[in-house]
Amino acid sequence: MKFAPIIDPAIRKPAPKPVRVDLRKVFGIGTGLWAVALIIALIALTIHHGTESFVVICASGVIIGLLLLIWEFFDRWDYRRLGL
């Protein structure tokens, strides 16, 4: 019966443990892609095929990516310090 776990929580399967993902790779790849887009936007701006808004958006992506890399460094430091 599909509704049995909703009605009786005792028969539910145990939840799997969360997987620890290396966010440095994810944030690093994302920041790298934003940096490539920023270079392309700057080149397009110099040959008058782009606007300043593209450059601002790409620069914001790079800045946010760098901030996330800093956040991940301290999050990983806390994780190691607590021995989890």
N, C-alpha and C positions, 0 to 999 in steps of 0.2 A: 504494500500500500504506500503510495507516494506521500500521503499526508501524515503518516505515522510519526516521522521525526518532528513534525511541527506540533503534533498533539502531545507526544511523549518524548521529551528531550533526552531521556535516558537511553533510548535506542539509537541515537545518532552515532555516526562514525567519529572517531577523534579527528580533530583538525590537524593537518600536516604542519610541521615546523616551518617557520618562514625561512626562505633562502636568502643568504647574505650575498648581495650582488656588489661587484666592484664598480661603484659609480664613477670612479676616475676615468674609466674607459668611455662610459656613456657621455659624461660631461665634456671630456676631452674631444671626442669625435664631434659632438654638437658644436662646441666652441670653434673647432677647426673649420667646420662647414660654414659657420657664420663669418669667420675670418676670410675664407675664400670668397664668399658672397660680398663682403665688404670691399675686397680688392676689385672684384668685377664691377661693383657699383661705382667705385672711385674712377675706374677706367672709363665706364660709360658716362660718368659726369664730365670727365675731361674732354670727351669727344662730343659732348652736348646731346647724348641720347638718354640721359637719366635725369633724375631730379634729386634734390637734397634729401627728400624724405626717404628714399631708398638707402642713402648713406646713413642717415640717423637710425633707421630700423636695424640695419646690419651692425652698426656700432653698438646699439643697445643689446643686440644678441650676444656680441662678443663680451661686453661688460657683464651681463647677467651670467654668462657661462663661466667667466673668471670668478665671479662671486660664488657661484655654485661649487666650483672647484675648491675654493677656500673653505666653504661650509663643509664640504665632504672631508677635507683634511682634518678639521677639528672633530667632526662626527666620528671618523675612524679612530682618532686619537682617544676619544672617550670610550669607544668600543673596546679598544685594546687595553686601556687602563683598567676598565672594569672586569676584564677577563671573560667577556661573553663569547 
